[in-house]
């Protein structure tokens, strides 16, 4: 599963392009930050640059965990609901095909 694997499987069909656009937007922001941080890539500043990045990453990771830890418990229920929804759509399509073909 790549960078879009998990969100793409969880998103509704009409939101998949929106998820892709967010992914590409984040890539653009990441590239812009990389270009902005390029001047700090001289030897004496490398320690500060990588220390700052590691601290920012740690803070973001902790914030992500705090905000989304409740989904670990509900993921199976969400997956089961989505499977049931997909099966219902398939059943309705099959009924329409039977009615149209009969």
Residue, then its C-alpha position, 0 to 999 in steps of 0.5 A: x500500500x502506497x501513500x494513497x492506499x489507505x485513504x483511497x480505500x476508505x474514501x467514498x467514490x466521489x471523494x477519491x479525486x479530492x483525496x488525490x488532490x490533497x496528496x498532490x498539494x501536500x507534495x507541493x508544500x513539501x517541495x516548497x519547504x525543501x526549497x526554502x530550507x536549502x540555504x541552511x544546508x551548509x555544514x555548521x547549520x546541518x545539526x540545527x536543520x536536522x534537529x528542527x526537522x526531527x522535533x517537528x516530526x515528533x510533535x506532528x506524530x504525537x499530535x496525529x496520535x492524540x487526534x486519531x487514536x480513537x479510530x483504532x478501536x472503530x476501524x473494524x466496525x467502519x470496514x464492516x459497514x463499508x463492506x455491507x454498503x458495497x454489497x447492498x449496491x451490488x445487490x441493487x445493480x444485480x436486481x436492476x440487471x435482472x429486471x431489465x433483462x427479463 
